[in-house]
Amino acid sequence: MYNIVIKNIDNIYEYNELIKVFLTPDQFVSYTEADYTEFTGTEQLWDTEQAITIVFNEADFGDKNYIKREIYQGLSQITGKQPAWGILTGVRPVKLAGELYQKLGSDFEVKKKLQEFYLLSEEKAQLLLDTYEYQQEVLGPAPEGGVGLYIGIPFCPTRCLYCSFTSNQKGPEEIQRYLESLFTEISYCGLRMEETGLWPESVYIGGGTPTTLTAQQLDGLIGHIKHSFDLSKTKEFTVEAGRPDTITYEKLEVLKKHGIERISINPQSMKKETLELIGRSHEPADIVKAFQRADWVGIPIVNADVIAGLPEETPEDFAKTMEDILRLDPENITIHTLAVKKASKLMDVAPDYHYKQAETALEMLKIAKTMLAEAGFRPYYLYRQKHMAGAFENVGYCKDNTPSIYNIRIMEEQQTIIALGAGGISKVYFPKENRLERVPNVSNYEVYIQRLDEMIERKEEHLFKEVEKC
């Protein structure tokens, strides 16, 4: 047990995220100096006869990264661990690599800074550089006036064990009630975007599982989007099909009719027992059929999601999944590391599961990296989450220069994202200050319907009026 005291700070939260990479939550309690002084001698401290007290930042570094370096080095010495991502705990490490590149101007200097100051492993530092440089090579900066447009469909056939997203299991009638409210927000945003000179560089219909909608509902939704927004300059339109058990010829024909060129089919695993364990209502054969249908209908770009570290899977199981997925020939493959999220069923069952899966996940990620490189895939975007197995990462790979524009833009945070529907979080980008302001919708779809006028007013005040000021 450890009492960890960090002096000369006011907020412990950001440092806790790094500490939790080394220690499980039941192994430590962290304090600011003021809190430690207040709680000394009370039951809120570990029994001092059993606990070891460690003090950081006595020198008052005045910079959070120097404090994190001291924590990393101290806890590494105690635990023997050397986490590959060094002191980085944020979601978007590629963004940091880009900022360093703008300052330092060379691969060598950026990689040196990442390894020597931020304490990344050589492999992770190179992964960031490779990803950033590929993004610049194929995409470049966001165009003036271009935004990412996200449309949220918060419904799924079932809820997966690891899922924390806005996801509801409802029938077509209830979904239609939601769509009627969503259409109102779409119409409003389409009008205001036209008036303020904004246009969708990319459109992404996500969820949930958008193909939970009937073919008629999907047709109506996409038709309303095309009617409401000027898509003449749009470079990419994606529909997240996700669950293979929701993908029918009829729905794919709707997507093809509307010119949709990107979809996701997300197997997560090709092992039948795993699919049953995580709450999926389909079998590996259904995944194969979904890919075949997309190919026969003529959808040009398909992404497949796979998760490393799923319960009861071995590296051999994961390698078999990768072989099966590569045989289906998707253009994009995203390798997720299992994250035990607060709102998921897995958190209730095994809150420390991600610690136990660290070594297994690492071996799986190595398998994926090798197999994807041999198949001609390159990493094009990357992000991290809290409570990931081994504190690793999620990486999107593509072949034949088919990266997702929306995925890159949302991670580099240099473009406004306008998010519609329940659970959508718009992010207004202010380039002069290089900052983002969040404008969230409520996540509960029933509350969204009830408070739709409020959601629209939020966008008017904090998004469109702000654009008009610029």
MARMIFI-756436 format. One record per residue (C-alpha): residue number from 1; x, y, z. Coordinates in steps of 0.05 Angstrom, whole numbers, plus 5000, padded with zeros to 4 digits. Layout:
BEGIN
NUM, X, Y, Z
...
end
This chain:
BEGIN
1, 5000, 5000, 5000
2, 5025, 5070, 4983
3, 5006, 5140, 5006
4, 5029, 5183, 4947
5, 5037, 5257, 4963
6, 5049, 5308, 4908
7, 5070, 5375, 4935
8, 5059, 5444, 4905
9, 4998, 5426, 4863
10, 4924, 5440, 4870
11, 4894, 5383, 4830
12, 4914, 5310, 4836
13, 4870, 5283, 4779
14, 4919, 5286, 4720
15, 4974, 5254, 4760
16, 4928, 5198, 4783
17, 4922, 5175, 4711
18, 4997, 5164, 4707
19, 5001, 5131, 4775
20, 4946, 5082, 4754
21, 4990, 5058, 4698
22, 5038, 5031, 4751
23, 4991, 5014, 4809
24, 4920, 4987, 4815
25, 4871, 5033, 4850
26, 4870, 4989, 4912
27, 4946, 4996, 4919
28, 4950, 5071, 4931
29, 4917, 5135, 4953
30, 4943, 5201, 4926
31, 4941, 5269, 4958
32, 4959, 5340, 4948
33, 5002, 5366, 5004
34, 4943, 5404, 5034
35, 4899, 5342, 5033
36, 4953, 5298, 5063
37, 4963, 5347, 5120
38, 4888, 5350, 5133
39, 4878, 5275, 5131
40, 4940, 5254, 5171
41, 4919, 5214, 5231
42, 4849, 5199, 5203
43, 4818, 5137, 5173
44, 4824, 5169, 5104
45, 4898, 5151, 5103
46, 4924, 5080, 5096
47, 4948, 5051, 5162
48, 5017, 5083, 5166
49, 5048, 5019, 5196
50, 5030, 4982, 5132
51, 5032, 5036, 5079
52, 5093, 5068, 5048
53, 5090, 5143, 5038
54, 5123, 5171, 4975
55, 5131, 5245, 4964
56, 5138, 5277, 4895
57, 5152, 5348, 4871
58, 5187, 5372, 4934
59, 5231, 5413, 4887
60, 5169, 5449, 4859
61, 5185, 5438, 4786
62, 5128, 5485, 4765
63, 5115, 5443, 4702
64, 5068, 5384, 4702
65, 5112, 5345, 4653
66, 5172, 5349, 4700
67, 5128, 5326, 4757
68, 5104, 5268, 4714
69, 5176, 5250, 4698
70, 5192, 5245, 4771
71, 5131, 5203, 4784
72, 5147, 5157, 4725
73, 5218, 5147, 4746
74, 5201, 5137, 4820
75, 5145, 5087, 4808
76, 5185, 5051, 4754
77, 5240, 5040, 4805
78, 5190, 5013, 4856
79, 5149, 4969, 4809
80, 5200, 4950, 4756
81, 5152, 4973, 4702
82, 5172, 5018, 4644
83, 5106, 5035, 4608
84, 5118, 5044, 4534
85, 5079, 5110, 4530
86, 5123, 5143, 4582
87, 5090, 5202, 4617
88, 5036, 5211, 4565
89, 4965, 5199, 4591
90, 4925, 5240, 4540
91, 4879, 5214, 4486
92, 4915, 5245, 4426
93, 4991, 5233, 4426
94, 4996, 5243, 4350
95, 4974, 5315, 4362
96, 5034, 5324, 4408
97, 5080, 5295, 4355
98, 5053, 5346, 4305
99, 5064, 5404, 4353
100, 5135, 5381, 4366
101, 5148, 5374, 4292
102, 5125, 5446, 4281
103, 5174, 5470, 4335
104, 5234, 5424, 4322
105, 5229, 5413, 4247
106, 5259, 5344, 4239
107, 5242, 5271, 4252
108, 5307, 5261, 4291
109, 5293, 5318, 4340
110, 5220, 5299, 4350
111, 5237, 5226, 4363
112, 5292, 5247, 4411
113, 5245, 5292, 4449
114, 5192, 5238, 4454
115, 5241, 5187, 4480
116, 5286, 5229, 4525
117, 5237, 5278, 4554
118, 5169, 5244, 4549
119, 5202, 5176, 4562
120, 5167, 5138, 4505
121, 5196, 5073, 4480
122, 5231, 5076, 4413
123, 5173, 5036, 4383
124, 5118, 5084, 4406
125, 5158, 5146, 4386
126, 5168, 5117, 4316
127, 5094, 5098, 4312
128, 5074, 5171, 4327
129, 5122, 5197, 4275
130, 5099, 5147, 4222
131, 5026, 5164, 4236
132, 5035, 5239, 4235
133, 5077, 5239, 4172
134, 5027, 5195, 4135
135, 4971, 5242, 4155
136, 5008, 5301, 4127
137, 5026, 5263, 4064
138, 4955, 5242, 4046
139, 4912, 5297, 4077
140, 4946, 5361, 4101
141, 4911, 5416, 4140
142, 4836, 5423, 4146
143, 4805, 5469, 4092
144, 4776, 5536, 4111
145, 4702, 5530, 4128
146, 4704, 5454, 4126
147, 4676, 5417, 4186
148, 4667, 5345, 4207
149, 4593, 5328, 4211
150, 4573, 5272, 4259
151, 4503, 5243, 4262
152, 4490, 5198, 4323
153, 4444, 5137, 4322
154, 4442, 5113, 4395
155, 4413, 5043, 4383
156, 4442, 4973, 4379
157, 4413, 4903, 4375
158, 4447, 4884, 4441
159, 4496, 4916, 4489
160, 4567, 4889, 4488
161, 4604, 4871, 4552
162, 4656, 4926, 4543
163, 4612, 4980, 4514
164, 4602, 5048, 4548
165, 4573, 5086, 4488
166, 4503, 5113, 4483
167, 4467, 5050, 4462
168, 4394, 5029, 4470
169, 4356, 4967, 4449
170, 4290, 4992, 4418
171, 4242, 4974, 4362
172, 4229, 5011, 4296
173, 4172, 5053, 4325
174, 4213, 5082, 4381
175, 4272, 5093, 4335
176, 4226, 5131, 4287
177, 4206, 5177, 4344
178, 4279, 5193, 4355
179, 4291, 5204, 4280
180, 4236, 5256, 4277
181, 4272, 5299, 4328
182, 4339, 5286, 4295
183, 4312, 5310, 4228
184, 4293, 5376, 4261
185, 4364, 5386, 4287
186, 4392, 5366, 4219
187, 4348, 5417, 4183
188, 4368, 5472, 4231
189, 4442, 5458, 4226
190, 4440, 5453, 4151
191, 4409, 5522, 4146
192, 4456, 5554, 4196
193, 4518, 5522, 4164
194, 4498, 5551, 4097
195, 4486, 5620, 4129
196, 4554, 5619, 4165
197, 4595, 5592, 4106
198, 4609, 5524, 4137
199, 4608, 5460, 4096
200, 4619, 5386, 4112
201, 4687, 5361, 4092
202, 4666, 5294, 4120
203, 4601, 5263, 4143
204, 4600, 5206, 4193
205, 4537, 5169, 4216
206, 4557, 5133, 4279
207, 4527, 5104, 4342
208, 4507, 5056, 4370
209, 4496, 5019, 4305
210, 4463, 5061, 4250
211, 4444, 4998, 4211
212, 4397, 4981, 4269
213, 4350, 5026, 4229
214, 4305, 4993, 4178
215, 4324, 5003, 4105
216, 4268, 5053, 4098
217, 4291, 5092, 4159
218, 4363, 5092, 4134
219, 4340, 5116, 4066
220, 4300, 5172, 4098
221, 4358, 5193, 4143
222, 4409, 5197, 4088
223, 4360, 5231, 4041
224, 4346, 5284, 4094
225, 4420, 5296, 4105
226, 4431, 5305, 4030
227, 4372, 5352, 4026
228, 4395, 5394, 4086
229, 4469, 5401, 4073
230, 4510, 5423, 4013
231, 4552, 5361, 4001
232, 4583, 5387, 3935
233, 4652, 5393, 3968
234, 4645, 5334, 4016
235, 4704, 5287, 4009
236, 4678, 5229, 4050
237, 4612, 5200, 4074
238, 4616, 5142, 4124
239, 4562, 5099, 4154
240, 4582, 5055, 4213
241, 4547, 4989, 4199
242, 4584, 4957, 4257
243, 4543, 4896, 4276
244, 4542, 4843, 4221
245, 4473, 4819, 4244
246, 4444, 4886, 4223
247, 4472, 4886, 4152
248, 4424, 4865, 4097
249, 4426, 4871, 4022
250, 4369, 4920, 4025
251, 4406, 4967, 4072
252, 4470, 4962, 4032
253, 4432, 4978, 3968
254, 4405, 5040, 4003
255, 4477, 5061, 4019
256, 4500, 5047, 3948
257, 4441, 5087, 3919
258, 4462, 5147, 3960
259, 4535, 5142, 3939
260, 4561, 5121, 4007
261, 4633, 5097, 3997
262, 4655, 5079, 4068
263, 4625, 5032, 4119
264, 4649, 4996, 4181
265, 4637, 4923, 4194
266, 4663, 4908, 4264
267, 4677, 4835, 4279
268, 4717, 4849, 4343
269, 4735, 4775, 4342
270, 4725, 4716, 4296
271, 4720, 4666, 4353
272, 4648, 4642, 4365
273, 4657, 4633, 4440
274, 4684, 4703, 4448
275, 4626, 4734, 4409
276, 4577, 4698, 4456
277, 4616, 4720, 4518
278, 4617, 4794, 4499
279, 4543, 4796, 4482
280, 4543, 4794, 4407
281, 4483, 4762, 4373
282, 4519, 4736, 4312
283, 4570, 4683, 4291
284, 4635, 4687, 4251
285, 4596, 4663, 4189
286, 4552, 4725, 4194
287, 4614, 4769, 4192
288, 4637, 4735, 4129
289, 4568, 4743, 4097
290, 4567, 4817, 4114
291, 4634, 4828, 4079
292, 4610, 4788, 4019
293, 4547, 4829, 4014
294, 4585, 4895, 4017
295, 4631, 4869, 3962
296, 4574, 4846, 3918
297, 4536, 4911, 3926
298, 4599, 4950, 3911
299, 4616, 4989, 3973
300, 4688, 5012, 3958
301, 4718, 5020, 4028
302, 4704, 4976, 4088
303, 4735, 4983, 4157
304, 4739, 4925, 4205
305, 4748, 4934, 4281
306, 4785, 4882, 4321
307, 4797, 4883, 4397
308, 4861, 4858, 4430
309, 4853, 4832, 4500
310, 4782, 4805, 4500
311, 4763, 4758, 4557
312, 4788, 4686, 4550
313, 4824, 4698, 4484
314, 4895, 4676, 4473
315, 4946, 4707, 4425
316, 4934, 4647, 4381
317, 4860, 4663, 4379
318, 4876, 4735, 4361
319, 4924, 4714, 4306
320, 4869, 4669, 4277
321, 4821, 4729, 4278
322, 4872, 4771, 4241
323, 4882, 4717, 4189
324, 4807, 4712, 4178
325, 4797, 4787, 4174
326, 4855, 4797, 4125
327, 4825, 4742, 4082
328, 4761, 4785, 4077
329, 4804, 4841, 4047
330, 4780, 4904, 4082
331, 4813, 4970, 4063
332, 4818, 4994, 4135
333, 4830, 4954, 4199
334, 4827, 4987, 4267
335, 4862, 4950, 4324
336, 4831, 4969, 4391
337, 4861, 4951, 4457
338, 4808, 4929, 4507
339, 4788, 4986, 4553
340, 4749, 4973, 4617
341, 4703, 5033, 4616
342, 4664, 5059, 4675
343, 4595, 5051, 4644
344, 4608, 4980, 4617
345, 4584, 4914, 4644
346, 4657, 4891, 4647
347, 4673, 4945, 4697
348, 4620, 4917, 4743
349, 4646, 4846, 4735
350, 4721, 4857, 4736
351, 4744, 4930, 4746
352, 4818, 4910, 4747
353, 4813, 4866, 4686
354, 4856, 4912, 4642
355, 4915, 4904, 4690
356, 4912, 4828, 4684
357, 4909, 4831, 4608
358, 4971, 4875, 4597
359, 5020, 4821, 4574
360, 4968, 4785, 4531
361, 4947, 4850, 4498
362, 5019, 4868, 4484
363, 5032, 4802, 4448
364, 4968, 4812, 4408
365, 4987, 4882, 4387
366, 5054, 4856, 4363
367, 5019, 4803, 4322
368, 4973, 4855, 4290
369, 5030, 4903, 4274
370, 5070, 4849, 4239
371, 5013, 4819, 4200
372, 4986, 4886, 4178
373, 5054, 4911, 4155
374, 5064, 4848, 4114
375, 4995, 4858, 4082
376, 5012, 4930, 4061
377, 4975, 4969, 4115
378, 5001, 5034, 4146
379, 4980, 5067, 4211
380, 4939, 5129, 4196
381, 4908, 5150, 4262
382, 4917, 5133, 4335
383, 4885, 5148, 4402
384, 4886, 5124, 4473
385, 4834, 5115, 4528
386, 4832, 5107, 4603
387, 4834, 5037, 4633
388, 4864, 5005, 4571
389, 4899, 4938, 4578
390, 4972, 4953, 4588
391, 4958, 5028, 4579
392, 4969, 5016, 4504
393, 4932, 5047, 4445
394, 4881, 5040, 4389
395, 4910, 5046, 4318
396, 4874, 5053, 4252
397, 4910, 5021, 4193
398, 4895, 5030, 4119
399, 4921, 5006, 4052
400, 4921, 5038, 3984
401, 4916, 5109, 4014
402, 4845, 5100, 4040
403, 4848, 5134, 4109
404, 4785, 5162, 4142
405, 4787, 5238, 4139
406, 4737, 5243, 4197
407, 4780, 5199, 4242
408, 4843, 5240, 4229
409, 4809, 5307, 4237
410, 4775, 5290, 4303
411, 4841, 5267, 4332
412, 4884, 5326, 4309
413, 4832, 5376, 4338
414, 4843, 5430, 4286
415, 4773, 5429, 4256
416, 4703, 5443, 4281
417, 4662, 5380, 4292
418, 4587, 5389, 4290
419, 4553, 5331, 4324
420, 4478, 5319, 4320
421, 4434, 5272, 4358
422, 4435, 5242, 4428
423, 4505, 5237, 4456
424, 4535, 5282, 4403
425, 4589, 5329, 4428
426, 4604, 5386, 4380
427, 4673, 5418, 4385
428, 4682, 5489, 4360
429, 4753, 5503, 4336
430, 4781, 5573, 4345
431, 4844, 5574, 4302
432, 4872, 5640, 4327
433, 4877, 5613, 4398
434, 4885, 5540, 4375
435, 4830, 5518, 4424
436, 4765, 5478, 4424
437, 4700, 5492, 4460
438, 4653, 5433, 4473
439, 4579, 5440, 4459
440, 4546, 5375, 4482
441, 4478, 5345, 4470
442, 4448, 5302, 4525
443, 4463, 5228, 4518
444, 4395, 5198, 4535
445, 4354, 5195, 4472
446, 4288, 5206, 4508
447, 4315, 5268, 4543
448, 4343, 5291, 4476
449, 4273, 5288, 4446
450, 4243, 5326, 4505
451, 4297, 5379, 4505
452, 4310, 5386, 4431
453, 4298, 5461, 4431
454, 4351, 5469, 4484
455, 4401, 5428, 4443
456, 4388, 5473, 4384
457, 4395, 5536, 4426
458, 4462, 5511, 4453
459, 4489, 5505, 4382
460, 4461, 5573, 4363
461, 4494, 5608, 4422
462, 4559, 5571, 4428
463, 4572, 5549, 4357
464, 4539, 5589, 4301
465, 4540, 5656, 4335
466, 4613, 5645, 4352
467, 4628, 5630, 4279
468, 4593, 5694, 4259
469, 4638, 5734, 4305
470, 4701, 5708, 4272
end
